[in-house]
Amino acid sequence: MGLEAKISVLPYYEIKHPEISRIRVFPTPEEAAQAAAEEIIGVVRVNPQAAITYATGDTVIPLYENLARAVKEGRVDFSETSGFHLDEYYPCGPDINEYPHGFVAYLRQRVFTPLGIKNANEMNGLAPEGEAEAKRYDSLLSAQPIEIAILGIGPWSAETQTGCHIAFNESGTPFSEKVHVQTLDPVTLMRDRQERGQDSPERALTQGVANILEARRIFLLAYGEKKGQSLREALFGEIGPQRPASALRLQGQKVTLFIDEAAASQFGKL
């Protein structure tokens, strides 16, 4: 069954937006993840050596499970693709026992190993000089055009008017920023420590907004009312560094959103 046929059986509708190419709304997160997976599979079939940036977090787990299942079934081969790391806490290492919040361990477990990706480009969260590591990683990104950047979106605080991060680009980060060391916003720290129960650092290595916007395609996944509130700010609020995800509207022709009805329900409460 072809890519179009696979997607067409999934019920969804599209929200028109003046800048964003496609906002696809599905009844459930599972259906949104399946649709996103089929689009990625279609790209890799056409370009078996595609470079892809992978986000982490709970939102994208169903997406990666769909991709791993497709690989296991022989429907697609990721072995010649290149995998890139979106962001990483700093300092943070790959040992999941010592760093249970680490993103390298997450990517190895859920993406690089199950998808059979041989060329996995990881950030070194234990590098002695964070800025030097940022420059090293930026040079890797510059050497190979990214075909797809997979993203989530961070929380928004109406009280502080901060949030909506993409990668770990927090409020106030210039859109021209490339890979850098980022001090995390209190909104992000509260989410990590109160909602997730993490003892994670207050800084991170992250691809910058400029790196993300250089990708040929950008897929953002978001589910639930809280994520919908962040999306509302990014899609309909002022475009600027206060809302980092609003930068996607500057390259909106590249962007596809895969969201559920709970997230979309927040767009009408402006």
TADA-V476186 format. One record per residue. N is the residue number from 1. RES is the residue in one letter. PSI is psi in whole degrees, -180 to 180 (none if undefined). D_LAST is the distance of its C-alpha to the last C-alpha in whole Angstrom. Layout:
n={N N}
res={RES RES}
psi={PSI PSI}
d_last={D_LAST D_LAST}
This chain:
n={1 2 3 4 5 6 7 8 9 10 11 12 13 14 15 16 17 18 19 20 21 22 23 24 25 26 27 28 29 30 31 32 33 34 35 36 37 38 39 40 41 42 43 44 45 46 47 48 49 50 51 52 53 54 55 56 57 58 59 60 61 62 63 64 65 66 67 68 69 70 71 72 73 74 75 76 77 78 79 80 81 82 83 84 85 86 87 88 89 90 91 92 93 94 95 96 97 98 99 100 101 102 103 104 105 106 107 108 109 110 111 112 113 114 115 116 117 118 119 120 121 122 123 124 125 126 127 128 129 130 131 132 133 134 135 136 137 138 139 140 141 142 143 144 145 146 147 148 149 150 151 152 153 154 155 156 157 158 159 160 161 162 163 164 165 166 167 168 169 170 171 172 173 174 175 176 177 178 179 180 181 182 183 184 185 186 187 188 189 190 191 192 193 194 195 196 197 198 199 200 201 202 203 204 205 206 207 208 209 210 211 212 213 214 215 216 217 218 219 220 221 222 223 224 225 226 227 228 229 230 231 232 233 234 235 236 237 238 239 240 241 242 243 244 245 246 247 248 249 250 251 252 253 254 255 256 257 258 259 260 261 262 263 264 265 266 267 268 269 270}
res={M G L E A K I S V L P Y Y E I K H P E I S R I R V F P T P E E A A Q A A A E E I I G V V R V N P Q A A I T Y A T G D T V I P L Y E N L A R A V K E G R V D F S E T S G F H L D E Y Y P C G P D I N E Y P H G F V A Y L R Q R V F T P L G I K N A N E M N G L A P E G E A E A K R Y D S L L S A Q P I E I A I L G I G P W S A E T Q T G C H I A F N E S G T P F S E K V H V Q T L D P V T L M R D R Q E R G Q D S P E R A L T Q G V A N I L E A R R I F L L A Y G E K K G Q S L R E A L F G E I G P Q R P A S A L R L Q G Q K V T L F I D E A A A S Q F G K L}
psi={131 171 -48 -40 -40 -43 -36 -24 -10 127 130 163 164 140 126 138 142 -22 -33 131 -53 128 103 128 123 155 -36 158 -37 -42 -37 -43 -40 -43 -42 -41 -43 -34 -42 -42 -43 -40 -44 -34 -39 -38 85 -14 23 143 129 133 130 126 169 -178 170 -34 -40 0 -48 -34 -49 -32 -40 -42 -44 -39 -41 -38 -46 -35 -5 18 -18 154 116 4 -28 0 166 134 136 150 126 -45 165 139 151 122 150 137 178 -9 110 -24 -38 -33 73 -18 -2 145 -26 -48 -41 -50 -39 -42 -40 -17 -68 -46 -54 -27 -7 33 118 -35 83 117 104 144 142 97 -5 12 136 -29 108 -43 -35 -40 -38 -43 -41 -45 -35 -36 -34 -44 -37 -25 -15 116 136 125 -44 132 118 128 157 -168 142 171 155 137 115 -28 -48 -10 42 160 -153 37 151 136 -138 35 103 170 133 -9 124 144 -18 -6 138 -160 132 171 126 132 129 143 147 -31 -42 -43 -39 -43 -47 -41 -36 -46 -37 -13 30 148 61 160 169 3 165 153 137 144 142 169 -40 -41 -45 -44 -15 -15 149 -32 145 120 121 129 136 135 148 164 -38 -45 -34 -37 -40 -44 -39 -45 -42 -37 -30 -8 -174 137 121 170 -21 -29 85 -38 -18 -18 -25 -26 -19 -22 42 -23 -18 -12 133 130 133 105 167 173 -31 -41 -45 -26 -20 -14 -24 -3 57 none}
d_last={41 39 35 34 36 34 31 31 32 29 26 23 20 19 15 16 15 16 18 18 21 20 17 19 18 21 22 23 23 27 26 24 26 29 28 27 31 32 31 32 35 35 35 38 40 40 40 42 42 38 37 34 32 31 28 29 27 27 24 27 30 29 29 32 34 34 35 38 39 39 41 44 44 45 42 41 43 41 44 44 41 40 37 35 34 30 31 33 33 36 38 38 41 41 43 41 43 43 39 38 34 35 34 37 39 35 36 40 39 36 37 40 42 41 40 44 42 45 44 41 40 39 38 41 39 42 43 45 43 39 39 42 41 37 40 42 39 37 41 40 37 38 41 40 37 34 33 30 28 27 24 21 18 19 17 14 15 12 16 17 15 17 17 16 19 21 25 25 24 22 20 22 24 25 25 28 29 32 33 33 33 30 30 27 24 24 21 23 26 25 23 27 29 27 26 28 31 32 35 33 34 32 32 32 33 30 30 28 25 28 30 27 26 30 30 31 28 25 24 21 21 18 18 17 13 14 14 11 9 12 11 8 9 12 11 8 9 13 15 18 20 17 16 19 17 16 19 19 18 21 23 21 24 25 22 22 19 20 18 18 16 15 13 12 11 8 6 6 4 0}
